[in-house]
Amino acid sequence: MNIKNVYKKIGYYHVVFLVFLFNLVLIFISPDFLMHLEFKTYDWRMMYTSPNKVSGKVVIAAIDEKSLKELGRWDSWSRNKFPEIIGKIKDYGAKVIAIDVLFSEPSKEDKNLIKYFNNNITIGSFAVNFEETNDKIKIPEDVKNHSYANVLSSRGSVIYSSNSAILPIKDLISSFIGLGHINMLQDSDGVLRRELVGIKLIDEIYPSFAIRTYMLYKDIDIEDVLLIPGKALFLREQKIDLDYDSTFLINYKGREGIFPRYSLSDIYFGRIKLEDVKEKIVLVGATAVGLYDLRVTPLSRNMPGIEKHAHVIENLIDNEFIKKVSNVNLYIVVFLIFCVHVLFTKSLKVRGITIVGFSITIAYILVSFILFKYFKIWINVVFPVLTNLSLFLVVIIYKYAVEESQSRQIKKMFSSYVSDKIVNELIKNPDMAKLGGARKEVTVLFADVRGFTSFTEKHTPEEVVAYLNELLGEMTDIIMKYDGTLDKFVGDEIMAMWNVPVEQEDHAIKAVLCAIEMVKRNRELANRWLKEGKEPLYLGIGINTGEAVVGNMGAEGKKMDYTAIGDSVNLGARIEALTRPLNADILISKITYEKTKSFLKSLDYINIIQCESQHVKGKKEEIIVYKIEVK
């Protein structure tokens, strides 16, 4: 079974609904390759809408190439010069110092670390090990003190958990006023887009390094924080909406290097100004490539992990987060796109469907950028656009498979009846070509060869056929010229109709003008035949206007003819028969005359003569006919 037959059997609305249903299932399943594509559209929006500026309240003290060059390898000064650097940052007047460095291995210089870290503005870090292990570590009480104190359980939420972690050395933990995890949650394509607000280590849930730093900056005590996993995080009055996995999207402010950055060697040698760090959050961490703390983000292929923390803190400070539209709203959007196609595209042609399809796509993408730029709302682009394009393509295929087939059927059905102009109009408006009978006003024309019986007796069948083919062929062209519908040939007789299948306001005038030109052409043929020594043939034409039943009639699937039946049609044939006794080329009924008299009186190449009342077969009362003489 080919696609055309499939479409015919299923039907337009069923096809559109099946495509819509398929897209709903696709959204529910959310295949990885489509999610990766959606992530890319998110990254593009982030790239083209990021402000590329920050508040200046967060600065980075970088373990960079310059520090390694001037101070030596990191492991050679991390326990001797580094504590002194931290002390200098404190002396510069930093409000918060957050250290993204793991001091997990004991050293003989630990006392020096504790000396400088033992203050009320320093945040430490630890890392959770998500790899499967049977070694369940014992969490020191000093660490537990930094976990979320208030956690409400919520159904359907996810908290990432582990029983193993890399913690600072025991004596150092008590030196930090706060402690947060530095784990980062990458999406399936390896890009870092989310902040993991909490990780469950053994029995407690711990905040992230960035959140803990912000809490200290805002003097928010751990008791003033409420975590509802998968729902929200409350930092006093500030509410941060969370995804089901207890994350929120990071609103990156720009590419790497957007935050003020100072080399630790510059701090060590006193080459920075007081105002560079005074009353600011100072994040201490690695930016050097050799220390392997580079991350892929929507805006960068190599952003230092410490800068990710800076972006999160910046989001918390300006309270500007990216809000993701739920799947429920996504289903609504897809349903609305489906409704547009159901309501509008069936009645449109391919060009109109193309305009609608691309307009919806462009408008939706534009709206997604506007919502992201000005309202920080992330709406899914891939699934609605995919739904729209799939519906759009299916409808176009439907148009070609079914309606183009219908057009071919109309052409096949009417091309031998009517002019190309009318065929094209029928293709544009196929309802005009409905099968079956329809009652409407028509003008019918009958043209018959006068004296044909005696003519056939004098000529061979081959000569008769040649004469008829030439005469009827010429007359058919004229009927088509005046947009008539050729009904049939019956021997030497032609029947034509107007106002079917396409509406024609001037159908009676067209029929009369057609008859006049048929007479003129008949005379030209007759003159030529006489010059050739042949016997001429002349037509008698009768025209009537009235109501008839019009449609395809016959045996369905075998032999069908598009024709008209009714009393008005029979009367047209009777009027044509009167052309012989009245010696007329053209006779028209009184109804046809009334519809055309104003126009016909303006023609100077004809005479109109009212004939005496005539009696015709099938009519009790006599009828009035008008003779049209062509000069």
Buried (B, 14 or more C-beta within 10 A) or exposed (E): EEEBEEBBEBEBEEBBBEBBEEBBEBBEEEEEEBBBBBBBBBBBBBBEBBEEEBEEBBBBBBBBBBBBEBBEEBEEBBBEBBBBBBBBBBEBEBBBBBBBBBBEEEEEEBEBBBBBBEBEBBBBBBBBBBEEEEEEBEBEEBBBBBBBBEBEEBEEBEBBBBBBBBBBBEEBBBBBBBBBBBBBBEBEBEBBBBBBBBBBBBEBBBBBBBBBBBBBBBEBEBEBBBBBBBBBBBBEEEBBEBBEBBBBBBBBBBBBEBBBBBBBBBBBEEEBEEEBBEEBBBBBBBBBEEBEBBBBBBBBEEBBBBBBBBBBBBBBBEEEBBBBBEEEEBBEBBBEBBEBBBEEBBEBEBEEBBEBBEEBBEEBBEEBBEBBBEEBBBBBBBBBBBBBBBBBEBBBBBBBBBBBBBBEEBBEBBEEBBBEEBBBBBBEEEEBBEEEBBEBBBBBBBBBBBEBEEBBEEBEEEBBEEBBEBBBEBBBEBBBBBBBBBBEEEEBBBBBBBBBBBEBEBBBBBBBBBBBBBBBBBBEBBEEBEEEEBBBBBBBBBBBBBBBBBBBBEEEEEEBEBBBEBEBBBBBBBBBBBBEEBEBBBBBBBBBBEBBEEEBEEBEEBEBEEBEEBEBEEEEEEBEBBBBEBE
